[in-house]
Amino acid sequence: MLHLLACILLSGLSSTFAADTYNIFKGSNITKPGCRSKCGNLTVPYPFGIDVGCGVDERFEFNCSDAFDPPLPLLKGFEAGGSDVPYIQVFGISDSRLRVSNFMWASNCYDRTGLVSETGNYDADLSGTPYSYSDVNKMSTIGCDDSGVVGGAATNEASGSSCKSVCSRPEDVIGGYCMGTGCCQASSLKGHNNYNVGLSTTNNHSEVLSFNPCGYMFVGEQGVFIFRGASDLSDPNFMDRIRATVPTVLDWWIGNLTCEQVQKSSTTDYACNTNSHCIDSETELGGYRCTCDTGYQGNPYLHPGCTDIDECMDHNLNDCEKICTNTIGSFNCSCPHGEYGDGRKNGKGCNPYNHRFPVIKVALGAGFGLLSLVITATWLYFFIKKRKLLKQREKFFQRNGGLLLQQQLSSNEGSADSTKLFTAEELQQATDNYADDRILGRGGCGTVYKGILPDKTVVAVKKSRGIDETQTEQFINEVVILTQVYHRNVVKFVGCCLESEAPLLVYEYIPNATLYEHIQHKSNWLSWENRLRIASEAAGALSYLHSAASTPIIHRDVKSANILLDEYYTAKISDFGASRLIPLDQTKVTTMVIGTFGYLDPEYFRTSQLTEKSDVYSFGVVLVELLTGGMPVNMAMNEDQRNLTTNFINSMRENQLFQILEPRVVREGSFEQLQATAELIERCLLSNREDRPTMKEVAAELEMLMKNLWTNNRSVKEEAEILGCDDLYSAPISPYDSTQEFTRLYSWSSSTSEV
């Protein structure tokens, strides 16, 4: 019955979606000779096709199903899976995207005993197709006890998104808003062709079952889904409506070569015809598309290519007042005989000549008038230019949080004196106009460029993404935090610029990349001594943030990718965009969960209560990385070994720790050093945050290990030979046993995506 309802809705709404599709190839035949151009209500232009041999290749061909009235165009080559989603319908085609019926969703329904009574989970692997998921999609989670996640399915994929939706009463749920109460949304990243979707719950809907028996998540086009409030929480046909009314958007590209590569290739046909040009894919998957040159129209994929547009035939395409003359790729305006001017409606137009022209009067008047006009125009030019510049700078300053920054700095003595405000021109020159070869890295908050100031000082310039006002508070938060931090192992803040369109941060340049890259690339310099030193330096910096800064600071995103290494391989803590300032009279704050999967404190995720012990847990994960050389979450591993911390605790419990340590660590570290480090890690990773040590205690223990580094320089292998044990342990390394708790708390984590 549900399947029949979905089919009826999809059939009925296909014309509505098709109406949004514009004809992207006007003025020419849009299909190959002998091929149909329409399937039902949808026009299918080449390089796509309906029949065999009608697309640029078989991956661009649709199945036109006559089982419906009107017929429906269906994607060919893969299925979404499951009896309720037997096909994927194409709703619309543009010059870069497809809109198709929704096929990325998950649902769970629960009975009164808390058991799952009905479940569904659907996604599609687009690998091998010309399609990838578009960034105009949004991931939505509907329910009062549900967490939705969509993450990359590749071996080392680290992208994706998630959100958590909670509520306790239907009266608290407001329709039209997805702000975390009954409905939440998160962005979906661009340029991937394989995602996994997942849906989890905290209490199996036991407290909300009376009005919300099911939880849902889906990925669909941004702005199409309208949350209806409490009625959506109890609607048994909710997913049928979503699958029928909220499409999934796909980007499409031809092949996997760039424009330059395909034009030089002798074995691959170049698809772009005359009067068109090639556009490279914006993703790592490769590929290209074709588009007509300015002033031309037609199908760039079909012979003879794009043809000239006669702008004079359509008054909307030209602004001529009297005479329009078409030219190749453009047009000209002119006036008839007896009139003068440029012939344009928005220009000088066409004006008749006066044969009884008063030459002397006009000459004198024009002379004085011209002189007055020049003087007035010159004054107005400089006045308006200066005022416009001041208004633009003031506008950018306010939009980028300048007033908020001034307020924050005025409440923190000493911050304003140490903060330098750069002009937009200074940083533009320092980064060579933000050239691509100056890019140091890209992150969730923006792009970092290498800059050289006039005094030859090398700096890193962080440019926020666009002018999204939702990021203003995060940007100002990082500025305020950095102005209050003075520590040799924290990235030094230099200044900022707020008068440009995108906010800019300037801080010291750190040349040797991140600790994560060195761990994963097995750098030769990363000996046991250097690992211990870096851990001690990073711990000291975090201890300073927690207890020695003017206002305690919780970093909230401690991970190896946020530990930079300078020219002497000294650790530098960076990226304070997610950090929080904690009032001196508080020990914890309730806040939206932010962090990175694999590093995130499970108790913080469960309760949304942030404390400094959350940083302690994340730092424990970094220590595990240093010892094992592994990734926090590795989807290529077996299910019981994907989470690095769980695997680490299990290995300690089973007296097999040294079997998962990196061989170099085992060779160079002594038995006592590794045992003490492992015990410290286990305490950092305890599920109860009250039992974890403080960062000050962690830093002290690591510093003591550094001082005793050469006291006993026998390797673990030598210790094993002396003790006569094969597994390098004869007794558990610690009285703590947190394996079962870790397994339970991390059962929800199946991705390395950021929360």
Disulfide bonds with the S-S distance in Angstrom:
Cys35-Cys54 2.07
Cys39-Cys64 2.06
Cys109-Cys214 1.92
Cys144-Cys167 1.61
Cys163-Cys184 2.12
Cys178-Cys183 1.81
Cys259-Cys278 1.95
Cys272-Cys290 1.95
Cys292-Cys306 1.97
Cys312-Cys324 1.95
Cys320-Cys333 1.92
Cys335-Cys350 2.13
